[in-house]
Structures are given as C-alpha cells and as structure tokens.
C-alpha cells in the first residue's frame, strides 16, 4: 500500500521541482537552475517517502483501533471489594 502513495507523492513533487527549476533558469542562470534541480530531485524522493510512511501508518493505526473490540466483561469499580463477615 505504501508504494502507490509514494509514487503519487514523488510525481507531484518532481512536477513542482521541474516548474521551480525552470523558473530559476529564467530568473538567474541555467547553472543555478541545474544545481537546484539536482538537489531537489534527491530531496523530493526522501520527503515523499517520509510523507507516504506517515499516511500509510496513520491509516493502519486507524484500522487497527476500529477493529479492536472492547472486552465484554463488566467494568470494575475503582474501590476494592472486601468480604464482610457477619457476626
């Protein structure tokens, strides 16, 4: 389940990376755009993986908490019960 989430996040991140670096190309120089692209290229994969982990782990925790049923036993009172002897 994590791989599809990662792929979607990575594709979105790389599209933003390309758009940003093309803008840097036009505003400054091709060298700055290329350097930014290489650095962001690596960073997008790392960040996409961390976000994908959080998304998938959050869903799994939610599913686990919904599937756990509370025990059917009667709730215990906070006070201990002591046997009393008549007599």
PDB file with one MODEL, atoms N, CA, C and O in Angstrom:
MODEL        1
ATOM      1  N   UNK A   1       0.808  -1.189   0.000  1.00  0.00           N
ATOM      2  CA  UNK A   1       0.000   0.000   0.000  1.00  0.00           C
ATOM      3  C   UNK A   1       0.854   1.258   0.000  1.00  0.00           C
ATOM      4  O   UNK A   1       0.405   2.315  -0.443  1.00  0.00           O
ATOM      5  N   UNK A   2       2.075   1.152   0.491  1.00  0.00           N
ATOM      6  CA  UNK A   2       2.900   2.357   0.588  1.00  0.00           C
ATOM      7  C   UNK A   2       3.455   2.787  -0.770  1.00  0.00           C
ATOM      8  O   UNK A   2       3.650   3.978  -1.010  1.00  0.00           O
ATOM      9  N   UNK A   3       3.706   1.836  -1.646  1.00  0.00           N
ATOM     10  CA  UNK A   3       4.321   2.177  -2.929  1.00  0.00           C
ATOM     11  C   UNK A   3       3.443   3.072  -3.795  1.00  0.00           C
ATOM     12  O   UNK A   3       3.957   4.046  -4.345  1.00  0.00           O
ATOM     13  N   UNK A   4       2.153   2.801  -3.948  1.00  0.00           N
ATOM     14  CA  UNK A   4       1.333   3.724  -4.752  1.00  0.00           C
ATOM     15  C   UNK A   4       1.276   5.140  -4.170  1.00  0.00           C
ATOM     16  O   UNK A   4       1.287   6.122  -4.912  1.00  0.00           O
ATOM     17  N   UNK A   5       1.217   5.237  -2.841  1.00  0.00           N
ATOM     18  CA  UNK A   5       1.192   6.557  -2.199  1.00  0.00           C
ATOM     19  C   UNK A   5       2.505   7.283  -2.480  1.00  0.00           C
ATOM     20  O   UNK A   5       2.509   8.468  -2.811  1.00  0.00           O
ATOM     21  N   UNK A   6       3.614   6.565  -2.346  1.00  0.00           N
ATOM     22  CA  UNK A   6       4.920   7.154  -2.606  1.00  0.00           C
ATOM     23  C   UNK A   6       5.043   7.626  -4.052  1.00  0.00           C
ATOM     24  O   UNK A   6       5.544   8.721  -4.304  1.00  0.00           O
ATOM     25  N   UNK A   7       4.594   6.814  -4.996  1.00  0.00           N
ATOM     26  CA  UNK A   7       4.708   7.170  -6.417  1.00  0.00           C
ATOM     27  C   UNK A   7       3.909   8.442  -6.720  1.00  0.00           C
ATOM     28  O   UNK A   7       4.391   9.324  -7.430  1.00  0.00           O
ATOM     29  N   UNK A   8       2.702   8.534  -6.188  1.00  0.00           N
ATOM     30  CA  UNK A   8       1.881   9.727  -6.421  1.00  0.00           C
ATOM     31  C   UNK A   8       2.563  10.963  -5.840  1.00  0.00           C
ATOM     32  O   UNK A   8       2.641  12.000  -6.498  1.00  0.00           O
ATOM     33  N   UNK A   9       3.053  10.852  -4.614  1.00  0.00           N
ATOM     34  CA  UNK A   9       3.730  11.989  -3.990  1.00  0.00           C
ATOM     35  C   UNK A   9       5.011  12.367  -4.736  1.00  0.00           C
ATOM     36  O   UNK A   9       5.308  13.551  -4.896  1.00  0.00           O
ATOM     37  N   UNK A  10       5.764  11.376  -5.189  1.00  0.00           N
ATOM     38  CA  UNK A  10       7.011  11.651  -5.909  1.00  0.00           C
ATOM     39  C   UNK A  10       6.735  12.329  -7.249  1.00  0.00           C
ATOM     40  O   UNK A  10       7.454  13.253  -7.629  1.00  0.00           O
ATOM     41  N   UNK A  11       5.716  11.890  -7.962  1.00  0.00           N
ATOM     42  CA  UNK A  11       5.386  12.507  -9.257  1.00  0.00           C
ATOM     43  C   UNK A  11       4.954  13.956  -9.058  1.00  0.00           C
ATOM     44  O   UNK A  11       5.370  14.838  -9.809  1.00  0.00           O
ATOM     45  N   UNK A  12       4.124  14.201  -8.052  1.00  0.00           N
ATOM     46  CA  UNK A  12       3.701  15.579  -7.770  1.00  0.00           C
ATOM     47  C   UNK A  12       4.905  16.432  -7.384  1.00  0.00           C
ATOM     48  O   UNK A  12       5.057  17.559  -7.855  1.00  0.00           O
ATOM     49  N   UNK A  13       5.755  15.885  -6.527  1.00  0.00           N
ATOM     50  CA  UNK A  13       6.946  16.623  -6.095  1.00  0.00           C
ATOM     51  C   UNK A  13       7.900  16.927  -7.231  1.00  0.00           C
ATOM     52  O   UNK A  13       8.452  18.025  -7.302  1.00  0.00           O
ATOM     53  N   UNK A  14       8.102  15.967  -8.122  1.00  0.00           N
ATOM     54  CA  UNK A  14       9.017  16.201  -9.245  1.00  0.00           C
ATOM     55  C   UNK A  14       8.438  17.204 -10.240  1.00  0.00           C
ATOM     56  O   UNK A  14       9.180  17.973 -10.852  1.00  0.00           O
ATOM     57  N   UNK A  15       7.115  17.198 -10.401  1.00  0.00           N
ATOM     58  CA  UNK A  15       6.497  18.204 -11.280  1.00  0.00           C
ATOM     59  C   UNK A  15       6.720  19.601 -10.715  1.00  0.00           C
ATOM     60  O   UNK A  15       7.040  20.532 -11.454  1.00  0.00           O
ATOM     61  N   UNK A  16       6.551  19.744  -9.406  1.00  0.00           N
ATOM     62  CA  UNK A  16       6.827  21.040  -8.778  1.00  0.00           C
ATOM     63  C   UNK A  16       8.309  21.394  -8.867  1.00  0.00           C
ATOM     64  O   UNK A  16       8.665  22.559  -9.042  1.00  0.00           O
ATOM     65  N   UNK A  17       9.159  20.398  -8.746  1.00  0.00           N
ATOM     66  CA  UNK A  17      10.606  20.595  -8.863  1.00  0.00           C
ATOM     67  C   UNK A  17      10.960  21.142 -10.243  1.00  0.00           C
ATOM     68  O   UNK A  17      11.715  22.108 -10.348  1.00  0.00           O
ATOM     69  N   UNK A  18      10.431  20.547 -11.285  1.00  0.00           N
ATOM     70  CA  UNK A  18      10.726  20.985 -12.653  1.00  0.00           C
ATOM     71  C   UNK A  18      10.236  22.415 -12.864  1.00  0.00           C
ATOM     72  O   UNK A  18      10.949  23.242 -13.431  1.00  0.00           O
ATOM     73  N   UNK A  19       9.008  22.705 -12.402  1.00  0.00           N
ATOM     74  CA  UNK A  19       8.459  24.053 -12.579  1.00  0.00           C
ATOM     75  C   UNK A  19       9.308  25.089 -11.854  1.00  0.00           C
ATOM     76  O   UNK A  19       9.589  26.155 -12.403  1.00  0.00           O
ATOM     77  N   UNK A  20       9.714  24.787 -10.636  1.00  0.00           N
ATOM     78  CA  UNK A  20      10.543  25.723  -9.873  1.00  0.00           C
ATOM     79  C   UNK A  20      11.903  25.938 -10.527  1.00  0.00           C
ATOM     80  O   UNK A  20      12.385  27.067 -10.614  1.00  0.00           O
ATOM     81  N   UNK A  21      12.509  24.869 -10.978  1.00  0.00           N
ATOM     82  CA  UNK A  21      13.847  24.988 -11.560  1.00  0.00           C
ATOM     83  C   UNK A  21      13.812  25.673 -12.926  1.00  0.00           C
ATOM     84  O   UNK A  21      14.763  26.369 -13.282  1.00  0.00           O
ATOM     85  N   UNK A  22      12.756  25.495 -13.685  1.00  0.00           N
ATOM     86  CA  UNK A  22      12.624  26.243 -14.937  1.00  0.00           C
ATOM     87  C   UNK A  22      12.477  27.735 -14.663  1.00  0.00           C
ATOM     88  O   UNK A  22      13.005  28.562 -15.407  1.00  0.00           O
ATOM     89  N   UNK A  23      11.769  28.076 -13.609  1.00  0.00           N
ATOM     90  CA  UNK A  23      11.653  29.488 -13.229  1.00  0.00           C
ATOM     91  C   UNK A  23      13.000  30.038 -12.776  1.00  0.00           C
ATOM     92  O   UNK A  23      13.349  31.172 -13.105  1.00  0.00           O
ATOM     93  N   UNK A  24      13.759  29.244 -12.025  1.00  0.00           N
ATOM     94  CA  UNK A  24      15.099  29.681 -11.604  1.00  0.00           C
ATOM     95  C   UNK A  24      16.021  29.847 -12.804  1.00  0.00           C
ATOM     96  O   UNK A  24      16.866  30.742 -12.822  1.00  0.00           O
ATOM     97  N   UNK A  25      15.859  28.983 -13.813  1.00  0.00           N
ATOM     98  CA  UNK A  25      16.623  29.089 -15.060  1.00  0.00           C
ATOM     99  C   UNK A  25      16.425  30.448 -15.714  1.00  0.00           C
ATOM    100  O   UNK A  25      17.383  31.091 -16.142  1.00  0.00           O
ATOM    101  N   UNK A  26      15.169  30.875 -15.786  1.00  0.00           N
ATOM    102  CA  UNK A  26      14.858  32.135 -16.456  1.00  0.00           C
ATOM    103  C   UNK A  26      15.232  33.340 -15.611  1.00  0.00           C
ATOM    104  O   UNK A  26      15.679  34.355 -16.146  1.00  0.00           O
ATOM    105  N   UNK A  27      15.054  33.242 -14.289  1.00  0.00           N
ATOM    106  CA  UNK A  27      15.336  34.392 -13.423  1.00  0.00           C
ATOM    107  C   UNK A  27      16.822  34.612 -13.196  1.00  0.00           C
ATOM    108  O   UNK A  27      17.275  35.756 -13.155  1.00  0.00           O
ATOM    109  N   UNK A  28      17.593  33.535 -13.047  1.00  0.00           N
ATOM    110  CA  UNK A  28      19.008  33.681 -12.713  1.00  0.00           C
ATOM    111  C   UNK A  28      19.880  33.153 -13.845  1.00  0.00           C
ATOM    112  O   UNK A  28      20.197  33.883 -14.784  1.00  0.00           O
ATOM    113  N   UNK A  29      20.262  31.901 -13.756  1.00  0.00           N
ATOM    114  CA  UNK A  29      21.097  31.316 -14.811  1.00  0.00           C
ATOM    115  C   UNK A  29      20.814  29.822 -14.896  1.00  0.00           C
ATOM    116  O   UNK A  29      20.292  29.232 -13.950  1.00  0.00           O
ATOM    117  N   UNK A  30      21.157  29.204 -16.034  1.00  0.00           N
ATOM    118  CA  UNK A  30      20.952  27.759 -16.168  1.00  0.00           C
ATOM    119  C   UNK A  30      21.738  26.943 -15.133  1.00  0.00           C
ATOM    120  O   UNK A  30      21.299  25.870 -14.719  1.00  0.00           O
ATOM    121  N   UNK A  31      22.894  27.457 -14.723  1.00  0.00           N
ATOM    122  CA  UNK A  31      23.697  26.727 -13.737  1.00  0.00           C
ATOM    123  C   UNK A  31      22.966  26.656 -12.390  1.00  0.00           C
ATOM    124  O   UNK A  31      22.970  25.611 -11.739  1.00  0.00           O
ATOM    125  N   UNK A  32      22.355  27.732 -11.982  1.00  0.00           N
ATOM    126  CA  UNK A  32      21.621  27.740 -10.718  1.00  0.00           C
ATOM    127  C   UNK A  32      20.393  26.831 -10.815  1.00  0.00           C
ATOM    128  O   UNK A  32      20.081  26.103  -9.872  1.00  0.00           O
ATOM    129  N   UNK A  33      19.706  26.874 -11.940  1.00  0.00           N
ATOM    130  CA  UNK A  33      18.547  26.008 -12.140  1.00  0.00           C
ATOM    131  C   UNK A  33      18.928  24.538 -12.113  1.00  0.00           C
ATOM    132  O   UNK A  33      18.211  23.722 -11.535  1.00  0.00           O
ATOM    133  N   UNK A  34      20.057  24.192 -12.735  1.00  0.00           N
ATOM    134  CA  UNK A  34      20.511  22.801 -12.762  1.00  0.00           C
ATOM    135  C   UNK A  34      20.928  22.324 -11.374  1.00  0.00           C
ATOM    136  O   UNK A  34      20.612  21.203 -10.977  1.00  0.00           O
ATOM    137  N   UNK A  35      21.637  23.178 -10.639  1.00  0.00           N
ATOM    138  CA  UNK A  35      22.060  22.814  -9.286  1.00  0.00           C
ATOM    139  C   UNK A  35      20.846  22.610  -8.384  1.00  0.00           C
ATOM    140  O   UNK A  35      20.780  21.640  -7.630  1.00  0.00           O
ATOM    141  N   UNK A  36      19.898  23.522  -8.465  1.00  0.00           N
ATOM    142  CA  UNK A  36      18.686  23.390  -7.655  1.00  0.00           C
ATOM    143  C   UNK A  36      17.921  22.120  -8.033  1.00  0.00           C
ATOM    144  O   UNK A  36      17.382  21.437  -7.162  1.00  0.00           O
ATOM    145  N   UNK A  37      17.875  21.806  -9.321  1.00  0.00           N
ATOM    146  CA  UNK A  37      17.161  20.610  -9.762  1.00  0.00           C
ATOM    147  C   UNK A  37      17.773  19.346  -9.165  1.00  0.00           C
ATOM    148  O   UNK A  37      17.054  18.485  -8.658  1.00  0.00           O
ATOM    149  N   UNK A  38      19.088  19.237  -9.226  1.00  0.00           N
ATOM    150  CA  UNK A  38      19.752  18.030  -8.709  1.00  0.00           C
ATOM    151  C   UNK A  38      19.520  17.880  -7.207  1.00  0.00           C
ATOM    152  O   UNK A  38      19.236  16.783  -6.727  1.00  0.00           O
ATOM    153  N   UNK A  39      19.640  18.985  -6.466  1.00  0.00           N
ATOM    154  CA  UNK A  39      19.437  18.916  -5.019  1.00  0.00           C
ATOM    155  C   UNK A  39      17.983  18.590  -4.673  1.00  0.00           C
ATOM    156  O   UNK A  39      17.717  17.760  -3.804  1.00  0.00           O
ATOM    157  N   UNK A  40      17.064  19.236  -5.345  1.00  0.00           N
ATOM    158  CA  UNK A  40      15.650  18.987  -5.072  1.00  0.00           C
ATOM    159  C   UNK A  40      15.202  17.609  -5.563  1.00  0.00           C
ATOM    160  O   UNK A  40      14.298  17.006  -4.985  1.00  0.00           O
ATOM    161  N   UNK A  41      15.832  17.117  -6.623  1.00  0.00           N
ATOM    162  CA  UNK A  41      15.497  15.789  -7.147  1.00  0.00           C
ATOM    163  C   UNK A  41      15.683  14.735  -6.059  1.00  0.00           C
ATOM    164  O   UNK A  41      14.818  13.885  -5.848  1.00  0.00           O
ATOM    165  N   UNK A  42      16.824  14.803  -5.373  1.00  0.00           N
ATOM    166  CA  UNK A  42      17.083  13.851  -4.284  1.00  0.00           C
ATOM    167  C   UNK A  42      16.153  14.104  -3.097  1.00  0.00           C
ATOM    168  O   UNK A  42      15.634  13.166  -2.492  1.00  0.00           O
ATOM    169  N   UNK A  43      15.952  15.367  -2.778  1.00  0.00           N
ATOM    170  CA  UNK A  43      15.129  15.727  -1.629  1.00  0.00           C
ATOM    171  C   UNK A  43      13.672  15.332  -1.789  1.00  0.00           C
ATOM    172  O   UNK A  43      13.025  14.936  -0.819  1.00  0.00           O
ATOM    173  N   UNK A  44      13.151  15.434  -3.000  1.00  0.00           N
ATOM    174  CA  UNK A  44      11.749  15.088  -3.238  1.00  0.00           C
ATOM    175  C   UNK A  44      11.505  13.618  -2.924  1.00  0.00           C
ATOM    176  O   UNK A  44      10.485  13.280  -2.324  1.00  0.00           O
ATOM    177  N   UNK A  45      12.407  12.751  -3.312  1.00  0.00           N
ATOM    178  CA  UNK A  45      12.219  11.329  -3.029  1.00  0.00           C
ATOM    179  C   UNK A  45      12.250  11.049  -1.525  1.00  0.00           C
ATOM    180  O   UNK A  45      11.445  10.264  -1.023  1.00  0.00           O
ATOM    181  N   UNK A  46      13.167  11.683  -0.813  1.00  0.00           N
ATOM    182  CA  UNK A  46      13.258  11.473   0.632  1.00  0.00           C
ATOM    183  C   UNK A  46      12.006  11.990   1.337  1.00  0.00           C
ATOM    184  O   UNK A  46      11.447  11.309   2.197  1.00  0.00           O
ATOM    185  N   UNK A  47      11.573  13.179   0.978  1.00  0.00           N
ATOM    186  CA  UNK A  47      10.400  13.769   1.620  1.00  0.00           C
ATOM    187  C   UNK A  47       9.130  12.993   1.252  1.00  0.00           C
ATOM    188  O   UNK A  47       8.268  12.775   2.102  1.00  0.00           O
ATOM    189  N   UNK A  48       9.017  12.579  -0.006  1.00  0.00           N
ATOM    190  CA  UNK A  48       7.849  11.805  -0.431  1.00  0.00           C
ATOM    191  C   UNK A  48       7.767  10.487   0.337  1.00  0.00           C
ATOM    192  O   UNK A  48       6.671  10.051   0.691  1.00  0.00           O
ATOM    193  N   UNK A  49       8.904   9.847   0.599  1.00  0.00           N
ATOM    194  CA  UNK A  49       8.916   8.592   1.338  1.00  0.00           C
ATOM    195  C   UNK A  49       8.461   8.812   2.782  1.00  0.00           C
ATOM    196  O   UNK A  49       7.668   8.031   3.306  1.00  0.00           O
ATOM    197  N   UNK A  50       8.957   9.867   3.425  1.00  0.00           N
ATOM    198  CA  UNK A  50       8.568  10.141   4.812  1.00  0.00           C
ATOM    199  C   UNK A  50       7.074  10.457   4.917  1.00  0.00           C
ATOM    200  O   UNK A  50       6.405   9.998   5.843  1.00  0.00           O
ATOM    201  N   UNK A  51       6.557  11.234   3.978  1.00  0.00           N
ATOM    202  CA  UNK A  51       5.133  11.567   3.996  1.00  0.00           C
ATOM    203  C   UNK A  51       4.297  10.316   3.718  1.00  0.00           C
ATOM    204  O   UNK A  51       3.262  10.113   4.353  1.00  0.00           O
ATOM    205  N   UNK A  52       4.729   9.487   2.789  1.00  0.00           N
ATOM    206  CA  UNK A  52       3.999   8.255   2.479  1.00  0.00           C
ATOM    207  C   UNK A  52       3.951   7.338   3.698  1.00  0.00           C
ATOM    208  O   UNK A  52       2.918   6.723   3.965  1.00  0.00           O
ATOM    209  N   UNK A  53       5.045   7.240   4.436  1.00  0.00           N
ATOM    210  CA  UNK A  53       5.057   6.427   5.655  1.00  0.00           C
ATOM    211  C   UNK A  53       4.038   6.938   6.662  1.00  0.00           C
ATOM    212  O   UNK A  53       3.297   6.155   7.255  1.00  0.00           O
ATOM    213  N   UNK A  54       4.001   8.249   6.854  1.00  0.00           N
ATOM    214  CA  UNK A  54       3.048   8.812   7.816  1.00  0.00           C
ATOM    215  C   UNK A  54       1.611   8.554   7.395  1.00  0.00           C
ATOM    216  O   UNK A  54       0.767   8.225   8.228  1.00  0.00           O
ATOM    217  N   UNK A  55       1.332   8.700   6.115  1.00  0.00           N
ATOM    218  CA  UNK A  55      -0.031   8.485   5.629  1.00  0.00           C
ATOM    219  C   UNK A  55      -0.449   7.032   5.828  1.00  0.00           C
ATOM    220  O   UNK A  55      -1.529   6.760   6.351  1.00  0.00           O
ATOM    221  N   UNK A  56       0.405   6.100   5.410  1.00  0.00           N
ATOM    222  CA  UNK A  56       0.049   4.678   5.487  1.00  0.00           C
ATOM    223  C   UNK A  56      -0.011   4.205   6.936  1.00  0.00           C
ATOM    224  O   UNK A  56      -0.919   3.455   7.292  1.00  0.00           O
ATOM    225  N   UNK A  57       0.929   4.623   7.780  1.00  0.00           N
ATOM    226  CA  UNK A  57       0.898   4.214   9.184  1.00  0.00           C
ATOM    227  C   UNK A  57      -0.323   4.787   9.892  1.00  0.00           C
ATOM    228  O   UNK A  57      -0.915   4.121  10.741  1.00  0.00           O
ATOM    229  N   UNK A  58      -0.701   6.005   9.554  1.00  0.00           N
ATOM    230  CA  UNK A  58      -1.898   6.592  10.149  1.00  0.00           C
ATOM    231  C   UNK A  58      -3.143   5.818   9.782  1.00  0.00           C
ATOM    232  O   UNK A  58      -4.011   5.599  10.627  1.00  0.00           O
ATOM    233  N   UNK A  59      -3.241   5.400   8.531  1.00  0.00           N
ATOM    234  CA  UNK A  59      -4.397   4.601   8.100  1.00  0.00           C
ATOM    235  C   UNK A  59      -4.416   3.252   8.798  1.00  0.00           C
ATOM    236  O   UNK A  59      -5.476   2.773   9.200  1.00  0.00           O
ATOM    237  N   UNK A  60      -3.240   2.633   8.945  1.00  0.00           N
ATOM    238  CA  UNK A  60      -3.178   1.320   9.584  1.00  0.00           C
ATOM    239  C   UNK A  60      -3.565   1.419  11.054  1.00  0.00           C
ATOM    240  O   UNK A  60      -4.281   0.558  11.563  1.00  0.00           O
ATOM    241  N   UNK A  61      -3.099   2.461  11.743  1.00  0.00           N
ATOM    242  CA  UNK A  61      -3.473   2.641  13.143  1.00  0.00           C
ATOM    243  C   UNK A  61      -4.973   2.834  13.282  1.00  0.00           C
ATOM    244  O   UNK A  61      -5.596   2.297  14.198  1.00  0.00           O
ATOM    245  N   UNK A  62      -5.541   3.595  12.377  1.00  0.00           N
ATOM    246  CA  UNK A  62      -6.983   3.845  12.421  1.00  0.00           C
ATOM    247  C   UNK A  62      -7.761   2.550  12.209  1.00  0.00           C
ATOM    248  O   UNK A  62      -8.754   2.300  12.893  1.00  0.00           O
ATOM    249  N   UNK A  63      -7.312   1.729  11.264  1.00  0.00           N
ATOM    250  CA  UNK A  63      -7.984   0.454  11.005  1.00  0.00           C
ATOM    251  C   UNK A  63      -7.853  -0.489  12.192  1.00  0.00           C
ATOM    252  O   UNK A  63      -8.804  -1.190  12.538  1.00  0.00           O
ATOM    253  N   UNK A  64      -6.691  -0.509  12.812  1.00  0.00           N
ATOM    254  CA  UNK A  64      -6.468  -1.390  13.957  1.00  0.00           C
ATOM    255  C   UNK A  64      -7.334  -0.950  15.132  1.00  0.00           C
ATOM    256  O   UNK A  64      -7.941  -1.786  15.802  1.00  0.00           O
ATOM    257  N   UNK A  65      -7.394   0.346  15.383  1.00  0.00           N
ATOM    258  CA  UNK A  65      -8.184   0.819  16.518  1.00  0.00           C
ATOM    259  C   UNK A  65      -9.673   0.579  16.301  1.00  0.00           C
ATOM    260  O   UNK A  65     -10.406   0.382  17.270  1.00  0.00           O
ATOM    261  N   UNK A  66     -10.135   0.592  15.062  1.00  0.00           N
ATOM    262  CA  UNK A  66     -11.540   0.330  14.791  1.00  0.00           C
ATOM    263  C   UNK A  66     -11.861  -1.159  14.887  1.00  0.00           C
ATOM    264  O   UNK A  66     -12.991  -1.527  15.210  1.00  0.00           O
ATOM    265  N   UNK A  67     -10.890  -2.009  14.612  1.00  0.00           N
ATOM    266  CA  UNK A  67     -11.154  -3.448  14.628  1.00  0.00           C
ATOM    267  C   UNK A  67     -11.047  -4.055  16.021  1.00  0.00           C
ATOM    268  O   UNK A  67     -11.553  -5.154  16.248  1.00  0.00           O
ATOM    269  N   UNK A  68     -10.405  -3.369  16.954  1.00  0.00           N
ATOM    270  CA  UNK A  68     -10.258  -3.894  18.311  1.00  0.00           C
ATOM    271  C   UNK A  68     -11.565  -3.678  19.053  1.00  0.00           C
ATOM    272  O   UNK A  68     -12.051  -2.552  19.157  1.00  0.00           O
ATOM    273  N   UNK A  69     -12.132  -4.762  19.568  1.00  0.00           N
ATOM    274  CA  UNK A  69     -13.388  -4.705  20.302  1.00  0.00           C
ATOM    275  C   UNK A  69     -13.091  -4.633  21.796  1.00  0.00           C
ATOM    276  O   UNK A  69     -12.200  -5.332  22.279  1.00  0.00           O
ATOM    277  N   UNK A  70     -13.821  -3.802  22.533  1.00  0.00           N
ATOM    278  CA  UNK A  70     -13.605  -3.775  23.982  1.00  0.00           C
ATOM    279  C   UNK A  70     -14.091  -5.092  24.593  1.00  0.00           C
ATOM    280  O   UNK A  70     -15.012  -5.709  24.057  1.00  0.00           O
ATOM    281  N   UNK A  71     -13.497  -5.529  25.689  1.00  0.00           N
ATOM    282  CA  UNK A  71     -13.918  -6.784  26.312  1.00  0.00           C
ATOM    283  C   UNK A  71     -15.355  -6.675  26.809  1.00  0.00           C
ATOM    284  O   UNK A  71     -15.814  -5.595  27.184  1.00  0.00           O
ATOM    285  N   UNK A  72     -16.066  -7.815  26.808  1.00  0.00           N
ATOM    286  CA  UNK A  72     -17.475  -7.811  27.178  1.00  0.00           C
ATOM    287  C   UNK A  72     -17.683  -7.946  28.684  1.00  0.00           C
ATOM    288  O   UNK A  72     -18.824  -7.964  29.145  1.00  0.00           O
ATOM    289  N   UNK A  73     -16.625  -8.039  29.442  1.00  0.00           N
ATOM    290  CA  UNK A  73     -16.740  -8.182  30.892  1.00  0.00           C
ATOM    291  C   UNK A  73     -17.268  -6.886  31.496  1.00  0.00           C
ATOM    292  O   UNK A  73     -17.143  -5.809  30.915  1.00  0.00           O
ATOM    293  N   UNK A  74     -17.863  -7.023  32.680  1.00  0.00           N
ATOM    294  CA  UNK A  74     -18.382  -5.847  33.359  1.00  0.00           C
ATOM    295  C   UNK A  74     -17.232  -4.958  33.803  1.00  0.00           C
ATOM    296  O   UNK A  74     -16.175  -5.458  34.188  1.00  0.00           O
ATOM    297  N   UNK A  75     -17.427  -3.643  33.754  1.00  0.00           N
ATOM    298  CA  UNK A  75     -16.346  -2.753  34.188  1.00  0.00           C
ATOM    299  C   UNK A  75     -16.123  -2.883  35.692  1.00  0.00           C
ATOM    300  O   UNK A  75     -17.071  -3.049  36.460  1.00  0.00           O
ATOM    301  N   UNK A  76     -14.896  -2.807  36.089  1.00  0.00           N
ATOM    302  CA  UNK A  76     -14.547  -2.914  37.507  1.00  0.00           C
ATOM    303  C   UNK A  76     -14.679  -1.537  38.157  1.00  0.00           C
ATOM    304  O   UNK A  76     -14.431  -0.506  37.533  1.00  0.00           O
ATOM    305  N   UNK A  77     -15.074  -1.557  39.416  1.00  0.00           N
ATOM    306  CA  UNK A  77     -15.157  -0.294  40.141  1.00  0.00           C
ATOM    307  C   UNK A  77     -13.764   0.052  40.646  1.00  0.00           C
ATOM    308  O   UNK A  77     -12.884  -0.804  40.734  1.00  0.00           O
ATOM    309  N   UNK A  78     -13.587   1.307  40.971  1.00  0.00           N
ATOM    310  CA  UNK A  78     -12.287   1.770  41.425  1.00  0.00           C
ATOM    311  C   UNK A  78     -11.988   1.295  42.842  1.00  0.00           C
ATOM    312  O   UNK A  78     -10.824   1.185  43.226  1.00  0.00           O
ATOM    313  N   UNK A  79     -13.037   1.012  43.627  1.00  0.00           N
ATOM    314  CA  UNK A  79     -12.831   0.587  45.011  1.00  0.00           C
ATOM    315  C   UNK A  79     -12.697  -0.932  45.083  1.00  0.00           C
ATOM    316  O   UNK A  79     -13.434  -1.648  44.406  1.00  0.00           O
ATOM    317  N   UNK A  80     -11.777  -1.423  45.884  1.00  0.00           N
ATOM    318  CA  UNK A  80     -11.656  -2.881  46.023  1.00  0.00           C
ATOM    319  C   UNK A  80     -12.830  -3.440  46.819  1.00  0.00           C
ATOM    320  O   UNK A  80     -13.361  -2.776  47.710  1.00  0.00           O
ATOM    321  N   UNK A  81     -13.220  -4.644  46.496  1.00  0.00           N
ATOM    322  CA  UNK A  81     -14.311  -5.301  47.202  1.00  0.00           C
ATOM    323  C   UNK A  81     -13.734  -6.230  48.264  1.00  0.00           C
ATOM    324  O   UNK A  81     -12.895  -7.085  47.982  1.00  0.00           O
ATOM    325  N   UNK A  82     -14.202  -6.040  49.480  1.00  0.00           N
ATOM    326  CA  UNK A  82     -13.737  -6.870  50.581  1.00  0.00           C
ATOM    327  C   UNK A  82     -14.896  -7.732  51.070  1.00  0.00           C
ATOM    328  O   UNK A  82     -16.048  -7.300  51.082  1.00  0.00           O
ATOM    329  N   UNK A  83     -14.577  -8.925  51.463  1.00  0.00           N
ATOM    330  CA  UNK A  83     -15.606  -9.809  52.025  1.00  0.00           C
ATOM    331  C   UNK A  83     -15.890  -9.371  53.451  1.00  0.00           C
ATOM    332  O   UNK A  83     -14.974  -9.116  54.232  1.00  0.00           O
ATOM    333  N   UNK A  84     -17.143  -9.291  53.770  1.00  0.00           N
ATOM    334  CA  UNK A  84     -17.523  -8.913  55.128  1.00  0.00           C
ATOM    335  C   UNK A  84     -18.096 -10.130  55.832  1.00  0.00           C
ATOM    336  O   UNK A  84     -18.822 -10.922  55.230  1.00  0.00           O
ATOM    337  N   UNK A  85     -17.775 -10.272  57.078  1.00  0.00           N
ATOM    338  CA  UNK A  85     -18.271 -11.393  57.868  1.00  0.00           C
ATOM    339  C   UNK A  85     -19.317 -10.890  58.831  1.00  0.00           C
ATOM    340  O   UNK A  85     -19.095  -9.940  59.582  1.00  0.00           O
ATOM    341  N   UNK A  86     -20.440 -11.531  58.797  1.00  0.00           N
ATOM    342  CA  UNK A  86     -21.493 -11.144  59.744  1.00  0.00           C
ATOM    343  C   UNK A  86     -21.262 -11.869  61.049  1.00  0.00           C
ATOM    344  O   UNK A  86     -21.111 -13.091  61.078  1.00  0.00           O
ATOM    345  N   UNK A  87     -21.236 -11.144  62.080  1.00  0.00           N
ATOM    346  CA  UNK A  87     -21.208 -11.870  63.317  1.00  0.00           C
ATOM    347  C   UNK A  87     -20.252 -11.460  64.270  1.00  0.00           C
ATOM    348  O   UNK A  87     -20.172 -12.040  65.353  1.00  0.00           O
TER     349      UNK A  87
ENDMDL
END
